[in-house]
Amino acid sequence: MKKYILTYSFLFISLFNYAQTVDIELFKNGFLSPLDIQNAGDDRLFIVEQGGQIKILNADATINTTPFLNITSIISTGGERGLLGLAFHPDYANNGYFFVYYTDNSGDTQVARYTVDGSDPNIADPTSALLIFDAAQPYSNHNGGCIQFGSDGYLYIGLGDGGSGGDPGNRAQNLTLPLGKMLRIDIDTTDGGNNYTIPADNPFVGDPNALDEIWAYGLRNPWRFSFDSETDEFWIADVGQNQIEEINRVAGDAAGLNYGWRCYEGSQPFNTSGCPDPSELTFPVAEYNHSVGNSITGGYVYHGNVYSDIQDLYFFADIGGIIGTVDTDNNLVNHGDFTGFWVSFGEDITGEIYIADISGSIYKIIGGEIFDTEDFDVLEISLIPNPASNSVRVSVDNNQISTITILDIKGSVVIYEEAINTSEKTIAVNSLQSGIYLVRINSENGQSIIKKLVIK
C-alpha cells in the first residue's frame, strides 16, 4: 500500500456525511455511444463505440481523426448489441495483439484477435482478424461483452444468460452451455482446432457434463468485471432482473463458483425450482434495489496516485445516474445522482479512473484529497523554481526522466512530455493560469512520483 502525507483537500460539498468525496469532471465529449475504455500500457485511452469503431483519446484530450479500428460492417448493433469490449494482450508492447468482443451480423457473440499496424501504433491492421471464440445468442439482450486479462495471463470472457427475461432456458445453471458464464482461456497456445487452449486448472476440465472453458457460472448479465491491480480480487457487477443489482467480490483464484442466477436475484430468491442448496452458491458482497437504480455498471478499485481519500474503493455506477463505491469492508455508499447514462469505467496507465456516458462523453473520477509527496523519497526530484511563472526545471538524481505530466487540481492533463531520457528537463509553464498543479514524473526504471507545483 502506498504511504503519503495528506495536506490538501478540495472544496467540494459532499452529498453524504462520509469520509470520501467523489465527483466527476468532463474529460472529452463527441463520441458515439461509448461502451468501453481501455489503455494499452501507455498514456492513450482507447474508446470503444457501440457502432463498431475504436478511437484513440490522447492524454491532452484530443481524439485521433482516424479510428484505431473500424469493424462496423461485420457487427449488429442497437439495444444491447454491438462492439462491446476490448482487451490488450499483456505483452501488447511486443506482439501488438488485442481482442474485441462483438455481436456479429447474425446477433451472435464473437471474440476476435487483431494486430496493430506494423508501422503505425495508432491504427490496427483490419485484415489481421483471428476468430477466437463464438457463442450463439437466442435473444438480442444479455450479451455480456466484457473481456479482461487476469494476472495469470489468461483471457476472461463474461457472457450473459442469452436474454429474454428470467432466463427461460435456465442457461446460466447449465454447465454444457457458455451462456451465463465466466470463461477462462489461454490465447497464447492452440489445440484441438481452436485458436486457444484450456488452462489445466480450470475447474471443470475433464468433466463430461461441463464445458472446459467455464471458470464460474450462474450469471445473468455481467456488465463489466475487473481484477484489483493490487490484491488480484475479482469484482463482477451483475445486472438484475426486477429488483436487485449485485456486486460480487471473490479471490482471483476462486474457481468453479456458482453466483446463483436464475435461482437467486442478488440475495433474494427468484426461481429456486431444481436449484442447489444456498450453501453451494456465492452471494453478492453488496447490492441495491431498483428504487436506487436498475442497471449496474461495474468498474475498478482505485489505486491511482492523485487522490488519497478514494484509495482502495471499488467504483460502480448505474445507467440511471448514480455513482457509488464499495470499501474494503464491503460497505456500499451511493454518492448521488450525477445525471449521466453510465455504461462503463476505465483506467489510465497510472490508475486514474474514467467513466463513460453512452450519450457521448468521457468523464474523469476525482476525489476530495490529493497526495502531497514532498517527503516521498522513492525518487529524489527537484522543481526549480517553485513557485514558477515562465518555466520550471525538473531534475532527478541518479535516474533519467521518461515522462512528465502536469495536471490541474482536478486531475486534467495540461502539459505532457514523453521520451525525455535525460535527468533534467525544463518545461515552459507560462501558458498556465495561477494556481496549484500536480507534476507527475515517471522515471525510466518505472518509478513514479507526484510533486506539487505553484504557478504565480
Beta strands, then each sheet from edge to edge (+ up, - down):
strand 1: 5-9
strand 2: 23-28
strand 3: 34-38
strand 4: 45-49
strand 5: 53-57
strand 6: 69-70
strand 7: 83-88
strand 8: 97-103
strand 9: 109-116
strand 10: 124-135
strand 11: 147-149
strand 12: 155-158
strand 13: 181-185
strand 14: 214-217
strand 15: 222-227
strand 16: 234-238
strand 17: 244-250
strand 18: 257-258
strand 19: 264-265
strand 20: 268-269
strand 21: 286-289
strand 22: 296-301
strand 23: 314-318
strand 24: 322-326
strand 25: 332-337
strand 26: 342-347
strand 27: 353-357
strand 28: 361-366
strand 29: 369-372
strand 30: 381-384
strand 31: 391-396
strand 32: 401-407
strand 33: 413-417
strand 34: 424-428
strand 35: 435-443
strand 36: 448-455
sheet 1: 1+ 29-
sheet 2: 2+ 28- 27+ 26-
sheet 3: 3+ 4- 5+ 6-
sheet 4: 7+ 8- 9+ 10-
sheet 5: 11+ 12- 13+ 14- 18-
sheet 6: 15+ 16- 17+ 21-
sheet 7: 19+ 20-
sheet 8: 22+ 23- 24+ 25-
sheet 9: 30+ 31- 34+
sheet 10: 33+ 32- 35+ 36-
end
